[in-house]
Amino acid sequence: MRRLLSTFVFGGAFIWVAVVFFDVPREIIWVFLVLTVVLVFSLVLAGLFGGVFLRLLRRERRSKRWFTHPEADIEQEKDPSIKAPDGEQ
């Protein structure tokens, strides 16, 4: 929380210094703020899509698993010498 507060304070001080001491028009400051918000949201969306994309890439595919462990997808054959308990087939 302290980092967030200090970020807002220093960001506000930067904008205040730009407006007061360097006579930057307020329209330019508004454009700067809007583009900053757009950049942050686009980076958040890129992170979300990138996370999903990486998860899909790193997921083990079924065909690859079958080549390394084929017995995992094949039902085990039942040994006829072993009898099932009564009522079970």
N, CA, C and O atoms as a GROMACS GRO file, in nm:
protein
  356
    1MET      N    1   0.082  -0.119   0.000
    1MET     CA    2   0.000   0.000   0.000
    1MET      C    3   0.087   0.126   0.000
    1MET      O    4   0.052   0.228  -0.059
    2ARG      N    5   0.201   0.115   0.068
    2ARG     CA    6   0.290   0.230   0.075
    2ARG      C    7   0.346   0.264  -0.063
    2ARG      O    8   0.362   0.381  -0.097
    3ARG      N    9   0.377   0.161  -0.142
    3ARG     CA   10   0.428   0.184  -0.278
    3ARG      C   11   0.325   0.252  -0.367
    3ARG      O   12   0.357   0.343  -0.443
    4LEU      N   13   0.201   0.207  -0.356
    4LEU     CA   14   0.093   0.266  -0.435
    4LEU      C   15   0.075   0.414  -0.399
    4LEU      O   16   0.061   0.498  -0.488
    5LEU      N   17   0.075   0.444  -0.270
    5LEU     CA   18   0.060   0.582  -0.226
    5LEU      C   19   0.178   0.668  -0.274
    5LEU      O   20   0.157   0.780  -0.322
    6SER      N   21   0.299   0.617  -0.261
    6SER     CA   22   0.415   0.696  -0.306
    6SER      C   23   0.414   0.714  -0.458
    6SER      O   24   0.459   0.818  -0.508
    7THR      N   25   0.364   0.615  -0.530
    7THR     CA   26   0.354   0.628  -0.676
    7THR      C   27   0.259   0.741  -0.712
    7THR      O   28   0.289   0.821  -0.800
    8PHE      N   29   0.145   0.747  -0.646
    8PHE     CA   30   0.049   0.855  -0.673
    8PHE      C   31   0.107   0.992  -0.636
    8PHE      O   32   0.088   1.090  -0.708
    9VAL      N   33   0.178   0.998  -0.523
    9VAL     CA   34   0.234   1.126  -0.480
    9VAL      C   35   0.340   1.174  -0.578
    9VAL      O   36   0.336   1.290  -0.619
   10PHE      N   37   0.432   1.088  -0.617
   10PHE     CA   38   0.538   1.130  -0.709
   10PHE      C   39   0.484   1.157  -0.849
   10PHE      O   40   0.532   1.248  -0.918
   11GLY      N   41   0.385   1.080  -0.893
   11GLY     CA   42   0.321   1.107  -1.022
   11GLY      C   43   0.250   1.241  -1.022
   11GLY      O   44   0.260   1.317  -1.117
   12GLY      N   45   0.179   1.268  -0.915
   12GLY     CA   46   0.111   1.397  -0.903
   12GLY      C   47   0.209   1.512  -0.895
   12GLY      O   48   0.185   1.618  -0.953
   13ALA      N   49   0.320   1.494  -0.824
   13ALA     CA   50   0.422   1.599  -0.816
   13ALA      C   51   0.485   1.624  -0.953
   13ALA      O   52   0.512   1.739  -0.988
   14PHE      N   53   0.507   1.519  -1.029
   14PHE     CA   54   0.564   1.534  -1.164
   14PHE      C   55   0.472   1.617  -1.252
   14PHE      O   56   0.516   1.708  -1.322
   15ILE      N   57   0.344   1.585  -1.249
   15ILE     CA   58   0.248   1.659  -1.331
   15ILE      C   59   0.236   1.804  -1.282
   15ILE      O   60   0.228   1.896  -1.364
   16TRP      N   61   0.233   1.824  -1.151
   16TRP     CA   62   0.223   1.959  -1.096
   16TRP      C   63   0.342   2.045  -1.138
   16TRP      O   64   0.326   2.161  -1.177
   17VAL      N   65   0.464   1.987  -1.130
   17VAL     CA   66   0.584   2.061  -1.170
   17VAL      C   67   0.578   2.093  -1.319
   17VAL      O   68   0.616   2.203  -1.359
   18ALA      N   69   0.531   2.000  -1.402
   18ALA     CA   70   0.522   2.024  -1.545
   18ALA      C   71   0.425   2.137  -1.576
   18ALA      O   72   0.451   2.219  -1.663
   19VAL      N   73   0.313   2.141  -1.506
   19VAL     CA   74   0.212   2.244  -1.533
   19VAL      C   75   0.256   2.380  -1.480
   19VAL      O   76   0.244   2.480  -1.551
   20VAL      N   77   0.307   2.386  -1.359
   20VAL     CA   78   0.338   2.514  -1.295
   20VAL      C   79   0.467   2.576  -1.347
   20VAL      O   80   0.469   2.692  -1.386
   21PHE      N   81   0.575   2.500  -1.347
   21PHE     CA   82   0.707   2.557  -1.376
   21PHE      C   83   0.741   2.563  -1.525
   21PHE      O   84   0.819   2.649  -1.566
   22PHE      N   85   0.686   2.475  -1.605
   22PHE     CA   86   0.724   2.472  -1.746
   22PHE      C   87   0.611   2.516  -1.838
   22PHE      O   88   0.624   2.507  -1.960
   23ASP      N   89   0.503   2.563  -1.782
   23ASP     CA   90   0.389   2.615  -1.858
   23ASP      C   91   0.339   2.518  -1.966
   23ASP      O   92   0.316   2.555  -2.081
   24VAL      N   93   0.324   2.393  -1.926
   24VAL     CA   94   0.269   2.292  -2.016
   24VAL      C   95   0.118   2.308  -2.019
   24VAL      O   96   0.055   2.315  -1.914
   25PRO      N   97   0.058   2.313  -2.137
   25PRO     CA   98  -0.089   2.327  -2.144
   25PRO      C   99  -0.160   2.206  -2.081
   25PRO      O  100  -0.111   2.093  -2.087
   26ARG      N  101  -0.272   2.233  -2.020
   26ARG     CA  102  -0.347   2.127  -1.952
   26ARG      C  103  -0.398   2.020  -2.050
   26ARG      O  104  -0.415   1.904  -2.011
   27GLU      N  105  -0.422   2.058  -2.174
   27GLU     CA  106  -0.468   1.959  -2.273
   27GLU      C  107  -0.362   1.851  -2.294
   27GLU      O  108  -0.395   1.733  -2.309
   28ILE      N  109  -0.237   1.891  -2.295
   28ILE     CA  110  -0.129   1.793  -2.313
   28ILE      C  111  -0.122   1.699  -2.193
   28ILE      O  112  -0.096   1.580  -2.209
   29ILE      N  113  -0.145   1.752  -2.074
   29ILE     CA  114  -0.144   1.669  -1.953
   29ILE      C  115  -0.258   1.569  -1.959
   29ILE      O  116  -0.240   1.453  -1.921
   30TRP      N  117  -0.377   1.612  -2.004
   30TRP     CA  118  -0.490   1.519  -2.014
   30TRP      C  119  -0.462   1.409  -2.116
   30TRP      O  120  -0.494   1.292  -2.092
   31VAL      N  121  -0.402   1.444  -2.228
   31VAL     CA  122  -0.366   1.343  -2.328
   31VAL      C  123  -0.265   1.246  -2.269
   31VAL      O  124  -0.275   1.125  -2.290
   32PHE      N  125  -0.168   1.299  -2.196
   32PHE     CA  126  -0.068   1.215  -2.130
   32PHE      C  127  -0.133   1.116  -2.033
   32PHE      O  128  -0.099   0.998  -2.032
   33LEU      N  129  -0.228   1.165  -1.953
   33LEU     CA  130  -0.295   1.078  -1.857
   33LEU      C  131  -0.380   0.972  -1.926
   33LEU      O  132  -0.380   0.856  -1.885
   34VAL      N  133  -0.453   1.011  -2.029
   34VAL     CA  134  -0.538   0.915  -2.100
   34VAL      C  135  -0.453   0.807  -2.167
   34VAL      O  136  -0.485   0.689  -2.160
   35LEU      N  137  -0.344   0.848  -2.232
   35LEU     CA  138  -0.257   0.749  -2.297
   35LEU      C  139  -0.189   0.659  -2.195
   35LEU      O  140  -0.163   0.542  -2.223
   36THR      N  141  -0.159   0.712  -2.077
   36THR     CA  142  -0.101   0.629  -1.971
   36THR      C  143  -0.200   0.523  -1.925
   36THR      O  144  -0.162   0.407  -1.907
   37VAL      N  145  -0.325   0.561  -1.907
   37VAL     CA  146  -0.427   0.464  -1.866
   37VAL      C  147  -0.447   0.359  -1.975
   37VAL      O  148  -0.461   0.241  -1.944
   38VAL      N  149  -0.450   0.401  -2.100
   38VAL     CA  150  -0.465   0.307  -2.211
   38VAL      C  151  -0.347   0.210  -2.214
   38VAL      O  152  -0.366   0.090  -2.234
   39LEU      N  153  -0.227   0.259  -2.193
   39LEU     CA  154  -0.108   0.173  -2.192
   39LEU      C  155  -0.115   0.070  -2.079
   39LEU      O  156  -0.084  -0.047  -2.099
   40VAL      N  157  -0.154   0.114  -1.961
   40VAL     CA  158  -0.162   0.022  -1.847
   40VAL      C  159  -0.265  -0.086  -1.872
   40VAL      O  160  -0.238  -0.204  -1.848
   41PHE      N  161  -0.384  -0.049  -1.920
   41PHE     CA  162  -0.487  -0.150  -1.946
   41PHE      C  163  -0.446  -0.244  -2.060
   41PHE      O  164  -0.477  -0.363  -2.055
   42SER      N  165  -0.377  -0.193  -2.161
   42SER     CA  166  -0.333  -0.282  -2.269
   42SER      C  167  -0.226  -0.378  -2.219
   42SER      O  168  -0.221  -0.493  -2.263
   43LEU      N  169  -0.141  -0.334  -2.127
   43LEU     CA  170  -0.042  -0.426  -2.070
   43LEU      C  171  -0.107  -0.532  -1.983
   43LEU      O  172  -0.064  -0.647  -1.981
   44VAL      N  173  -0.211  -0.494  -1.910
   44VAL     CA  174  -0.285  -0.592  -1.830
   44VAL      C  175  -0.350  -0.696  -1.920
   44VAL      O  176  -0.342  -0.816  -1.892
   45LEU      N  177  -0.414  -0.652  -2.028
   45LEU     CA  178  -0.476  -0.747  -2.122
   45LEU      C  179  -0.372  -0.836  -2.190
   45LEU      O  180  -0.395  -0.955  -2.209
   46ALA      N  181  -0.258  -0.777  -2.226
   46ALA     CA  182  -0.151  -0.857  -2.286
   46ALA      C  183  -0.101  -0.962  -2.188
   46ALA      O  184  -0.070  -1.075  -2.228
   47GLY      N  185  -0.092  -0.927  -2.062
   47GLY     CA  186  -0.051  -1.024  -1.960
   47GLY      C  187  -0.152  -1.135  -1.943
   47GLY      O  188  -0.114  -1.251  -1.927
   48LEU      N  189  -0.280  -1.101  -1.946
   48LEU     CA  190  -0.383  -1.205  -1.933
   48LEU      C  191  -0.380  -1.301  -2.052
   48LEU      O  192  -0.381  -1.422  -2.034
   49PHE      N  193  -0.377  -1.245  -2.173
   49PHE     CA  194  -0.372  -1.331  -2.291
   49PHE      C  195  -0.241  -1.409  -2.298
   49PHE      O  196  -0.240  -1.526  -2.338
   50GLY      N  197  -0.133  -1.346  -2.259
   50GLY     CA  198  -0.004  -1.415  -2.259
   50GLY      C  199  -0.001  -1.530  -2.160
   50GLY      O  200   0.057  -1.635  -2.188
   51GLY      N  201  -0.063  -1.510  -2.044
   51GLY     CA  202  -0.069  -1.618  -1.944
   51GLY      C  203  -0.148  -1.738  -1.994
   51GLY      O  204  -0.107  -1.852  -1.977
   52VAL      N  205  -0.261  -1.711  -2.057
   52VAL     CA  206  -0.342  -1.820  -2.114
   52VAL      C  207  -0.265  -1.890  -2.225
   52VAL      O  208  -0.265  -2.013  -2.234
   53PHE      N  209  -0.200  -1.812  -2.310
   53PHE     CA  210  -0.123  -1.869  -2.421
   53PHE      C  211  -0.009  -1.957  -2.369
   53PHE      O  212   0.012  -2.067  -2.421
   54LEU      N  213   0.064  -1.910  -2.269
   54LEU     CA  214   0.173  -1.991  -2.213
   54LEU      C  215   0.122  -2.116  -2.144
   54LEU      O  216   0.185  -2.221  -2.151
   55ARG      N  217   0.007  -2.105  -2.077
   55ARG     CA  218  -0.050  -2.224  -2.014
   55ARG      C  219  -0.086  -2.328  -2.118
   55ARG      O  220  -0.064  -2.448  -2.098
   56LEU      N  221  -0.142  -2.283  -2.230
   56LEU     CA  222  -0.177  -2.377  -2.337
   56LEU      C  223  -0.051  -2.439  -2.399
   56LEU      O  224  -0.051  -2.557  -2.434
   57LEU      N  225   0.054  -2.361  -2.412
   57LEU     CA  226   0.178  -2.414  -2.468
   57LEU      C  227   0.245  -2.515  -2.375
   57LEU      O  228   0.302  -2.614  -2.422
   58ARG      N  229   0.240  -2.492  -2.246
   58ARG     CA  230   0.310  -2.576  -2.150
   58ARG      C  231   0.230  -2.698  -2.108
   58ARG      O  232   0.284  -2.789  -2.045
   59ARG      N  233   0.100  -2.702  -2.143
   59ARG     CA  234   0.016  -2.816  -2.106
   59ARG      C  235   0.060  -2.939  -2.183
   59ARG      O  236   0.091  -2.932  -2.302
   60GLU      N  237   0.063  -3.051  -2.115
   60GLU     CA  238   0.103  -3.176  -2.179
   60GLU      C  239  -0.008  -3.223  -2.270
   60GLU      O  240  -0.123  -3.238  -2.228
   61ARG      N  241   0.025  -3.247  -2.393
   61ARG     CA  242  -0.075  -3.291  -2.489
   61ARG      C  243  -0.103  -3.440  -2.471
   61ARG      O  244  -0.017  -3.517  -2.430
   62ARG      N  245  -0.226  -3.479  -2.504
   62ARG     CA  246  -0.266  -3.618  -2.484
   62ARG      C  247  -0.187  -3.712  -2.574
   62ARG      O  248  -0.148  -3.820  -2.530
   63SER      N  249  -0.161  -3.671  -2.699
   63SER     CA  250  -0.087  -3.758  -2.790
   63SER      C  251   0.057  -3.777  -2.742
   63SER      O  252   0.112  -3.886  -2.754
   64LYS      N  253   0.116  -3.674  -2.688
   64LYS     CA  254   0.253  -3.685  -2.638
   64LYS      C  255   0.257  -3.777  -2.516
   64LYS      O  256   0.349  -3.857  -2.501
   65ARG      N  257   0.157  -3.766  -2.430
   65ARG     CA  258   0.150  -3.852  -2.312
   65ARG      C  259   0.130  -3.997  -2.354
   65ARG      O  260   0.183  -4.088  -2.290
   66TRP      N  261   0.053  -4.021  -2.462
   66TRP     CA  262   0.027  -4.157  -2.504
   66TRP      C  263   0.155  -4.224  -2.553
   66TRP      O  264   0.174  -4.343  -2.531
   67PHE      N  265   0.242  -4.148  -2.619
   67PHE     CA  266   0.366  -4.208  -2.667
   67PHE      C  267   0.462  -4.241  -2.554
   67PHE      O  268   0.541  -4.335  -2.565
   68THR      N  269   0.456  -4.165  -2.445
   68THR     CA  270   0.546  -4.194  -2.333
   68THR      C  271   0.486  -4.294  -2.236
   68THR      O  272   0.558  -4.375  -2.179
   69HIS      N  273   0.353  -4.291  -2.216
   69HIS     CA  274   0.285  -4.384  -2.125
   69HIS      C  275   0.158  -4.436  -2.192
   69HIS      O  276   0.049  -4.391  -2.156
   70PRO      N  277   0.167  -4.528  -2.287
   70PRO     CA  278   0.047  -4.573  -2.359
   70PRO      C  279  -0.051  -4.648  -2.269
   70PRO      O  280  -0.170  -4.653  -2.300
   71GLU      N  281  -0.004  -4.705  -2.160
   71GLU     CA  282  -0.095  -4.781  -2.074
   71GLU      C  283  -0.190  -4.691  -1.997
   71GLU      O  284  -0.287  -4.740  -1.940
   72ALA      N  285  -0.166  -4.562  -1.994
   72ALA     CA  286  -0.252  -4.472  -1.918
   72ALA      C  287  -0.390  -4.458  -1.983
   72ALA      O  288  -0.488  -4.437  -1.913
   73ASP      N  289  -0.399  -4.470  -2.116
   73ASP     CA  290  -0.526  -4.452  -2.184
   73ASP      C  291  -0.593  -4.584  -2.224
   73ASP      O  292  -0.704  -4.582  -2.278
   74ILE      N  293  -0.530  -4.694  -2.199
   74ILE     CA  294  -0.585  -4.825  -2.236
   74ILE      C  295  -0.638  -4.894  -2.111
   74ILE      O  296  -0.571  -4.898  -2.008
   75GLU      N  297  -0.759  -4.946  -2.121
   75GLU     CA  298  -0.816  -5.017  -2.007
   75GLU      C  299  -0.738  -5.146  -1.983
   75GLU      O  300  -0.707  -5.220  -2.076
   76GLN      N  301  -0.707  -5.170  -1.859
   76GLN     CA  302  -0.629  -5.288  -1.823
   76GLN      C  303  -0.713  -5.414  -1.849
   76GLN      O  304  -0.831  -5.421  -1.816
   77GLU      N  305  -0.647  -5.512  -1.910
   77GLU     CA  306  -0.716  -5.639  -1.936
   77GLU      C  307  -0.738  -5.712  -1.804
   77GLU      O  308  -0.654  -5.709  -1.714
   78LYS      N  309  -0.854  -5.776  -1.794
   78LYS     CA  310  -0.886  -5.849  -1.672
   78LYS      C  311  -0.831  -5.990  -1.682
   78LYS      O  312  -0.845  -6.058  -1.784
   79ASP      N  313  -0.769  -6.033  -1.575
   79ASP     CA  314  -0.714  -6.168  -1.569
   79ASP      C  315  -0.829  -6.264  -1.538
   79ASP      O  316  -0.894  -6.251  -1.435
   80PRO      N  317  -0.855  -6.363  -1.628
   80PRO     CA  318  -0.969  -6.453  -1.605
   80PRO      C  319  -0.950  -6.544  -1.483
   80PRO      O  320  -1.047  -6.600  -1.432
   81SER      N  321  -0.827  -6.557  -1.436
   81SER     CA  322  -0.805  -6.644  -1.320
   81SER      C  323  -0.846  -6.576  -1.190
   81SER      O  324  -0.864  -6.643  -1.088
   82ILE      N  325  -0.862  -6.444  -1.193
   82ILE     CA  326  -0.903  -6.371  -1.074
   82ILE      C  327  -1.054  -6.352  -1.082
   82ILE      O  328  -1.106  -6.293  -1.176
   83LYS      N  329  -1.123  -6.404  -0.980
   83LYS     CA  330  -1.269  -6.396  -0.979
   83LYS      C  331  -1.311  -6.268  -0.906
   83LYS      O  332  -1.253  -6.228  -0.806
   84ALA      N  333  -1.417  -6.207  -0.961
   84ALA     CA  334  -1.473  -6.088  -0.900
   84ALA      C  335  -1.558  -6.128  -0.780
   84ALA      O  336  -1.615  -6.238  -0.777
   85PRO      N  337  -1.567  -6.040  -0.681
   85PRO     CA  338  -1.655  -6.073  -0.567
   85PRO      C  339  -1.800  -6.088  -0.613
   85PRO      O  340  -1.838  -6.039  -0.719
   86ASP      N  341  -1.878  -6.156  -0.532
   86ASP     CA  342  -2.018  -6.182  -0.567
   86ASP      C  343  -2.092  -6.052  -0.592
   86ASP      O  344  -2.076  -5.955  -0.517
   87GLY      N  345  -2.172  -6.048  -0.696
   87GLY     CA  346  -2.253  -5.932  -0.730
   87GLY      C  347  -2.179  -5.832  -0.818
   87GLY      O  348  -2.238  -5.733  -0.862
   88GLU      N  349  -2.053  -5.855  -0.846
   88GLU     CA  350  -1.975  -5.764  -0.929
   88GLU      C  351  -1.934  -5.836  -1.054
   88GLU      O  352  -1.889  -5.950  -1.047
   89GLN      N  353  -1.946  -5.774  -1.168
   89GLN     CA  354  -1.907  -5.837  -1.295
   89GLN      C  355  -1.797  -5.762  -1.358
   89GLN      O  356  -1.750  -5.799  -1.465
   0.00000   0.00000   0.00000
